[in-house]
């Protein structure tokens, strides 16, 4: 607290109240005065508080002491009158109360600083009520003690306060309290020193008065008890060892008896074993021959699998090359401003179907990767509702061409932005919808989408041919088709196998219910947690052009297929790039040496990349 402003009593006591330490007798302050000794008097309606700083430069109430004058000190009344106080020329402080006036004269004040006598009246054992005097060594069960003490000060006796400390248990003295007794319970064994201090109404402290005592350990905690514990434990161990030795001897005798019996039995069986030895040798030779044949079959299976992988890799290149040309030139036609709205819509269907076909080829060719356990998810944020609407648009014309009704139902609970592998989810739904349309001649094909607690459920139902129970059991086996699928002469029998593997990768599965002649229902359940991230567009996106302020990029296109070179040249030229082409690695090196293009686009085959690097390095060495 900073120095008090005597002209503003409300501001003067603002930093002090009945709850601070030291505390005022009441928060209602009428006036503040200062005597000749520099002490401050605060006039309240419950007495006059005198504030004394312990040092002249103190600015905190931690260096402040308070003494409250009441009727016990000679005041006519504890309640002061408002404005009824003054300081005369001699530095005396006059106070007016409701019952008369009082004067405080610092020059005539007699301060009683003599410490009063402090005594510990008695120490009582709380369990038995017995008073112990003097305290010395107590038994282990006499550890509940109550100390009674008193400060022999008879002036304003209710203002007398005490504090205590028990060395051996407490680390610091207690706070000042009016309580004239101190109770300790469940004291452990050890040496203790009880200390007590007393402070009278004038703030004079007496003490400490010290009473030493100790508490004996319990009988079961003495050294004799511990010695007994060790002796009992040793006896138990000794008895256990003796019992164990006797048990081992009995076991040895029984074992010797059994060995003798078994020796006789073994002698009888030696002849039988010799007779069966030849049979065992014959069986071993037969097993070795079977193992050799199994290894040969396994080697053939590995070679067949390797041949299948090589075939699929070659076929992937042969299929994707013309399909990329179809998609590329369709994209170029979409950019042509002369194309009508209907033609642009048809081109969009071509693009989406072609892109699906390209993705389907890639995914079918990844069957080897799935079997090897190397398939993984590409998790991104995407717009689930936009994906479903795109699938509806893709299959609408196909269903209408067969006279089928296509129904898409999206529950309001389905979030627009989710986390998952959009490519694999699209292939699962396209496989199911494509099969539903293909194997339905009349009626309806429907897709219903719901979402709950981070999981999405899709139900694809049709009124088509349906399947028998035997066909349903073998439906998810590779290269196995239903009777209606075999009659259609379409597909490879891999679509549902890959779809189910993708669903399992997405922490889900595919279930089927079907009745022959009445249709089928496929239920897909996958994990698609909702997200606040901006979802990627599920629709096609294309480059409109290069930034007008950017320099013109020179691109070198290297491909041995003329259609691919033409497609890339037209695509890149339309967005403002300078394009050169080459049909092989040697031409590419010549163009690169002559023109130094910014970007080189070339065939993805590793062999072509090696040829390009070798030719480029040779050209660099020759030029250097």
Buried (B, 14 or more C-beta within 10 A) or exposed (E): BEEBEBEEBEEBBEEBEEEBEBBBBBBBBBBBBBBBEEBBBBBBBBBBBBBBBEEEEBEEBEBBEBBBBBEBBEBBBBBBBEEBBBBEEEBBBBBBBEEEBBEBBBEEEEEEEEBBEBBBEEBBBBEEEEEBEEBEEBEBEBBBBBBBBBBEBEEBEEBBBBBBBBEBEBEEBBEBEEEBBBEBEEBEBEEBBBBBBBBBBBBBBBBBBEBEBBBBBBEEEBEEEEEEEEEEEEEEEEEEEEEEEEEEEEEEEEEEEEEEEEEEEEEEEEEEEEEEEEEEEEEEEEEEEEEEEEEEEEEEEEEEEEEEBEEBEEEBEEBBBEBBBBBBBBBBBBBEEEBEEEEEEBBBBBBBBBBBBBBBBBBBBBBBEBEEEEBEEEEBBBBBBBBBBBBBBBBEEBBEEEEBEBEBEBEEEBBEBBBBBBBBBBBBBBBBBBBBBBBBEEBBBBBBBBBEEEBBBBBBBBBBBBBEEEBBEEBBEBEBBBEBBEEBEEBEBBBBBBBBBBBEBBBBEBEBBBEBEEBBBBBBBBBBBBBEEEBBEBEEEEEEEBEEEEEEBBBBBBBBBEBBBBBBBBBBEBEBBBBBBBBBBEBBBEBBBEEEBEEBBBBEEEEBEEBBEEBBEEBEEEEE
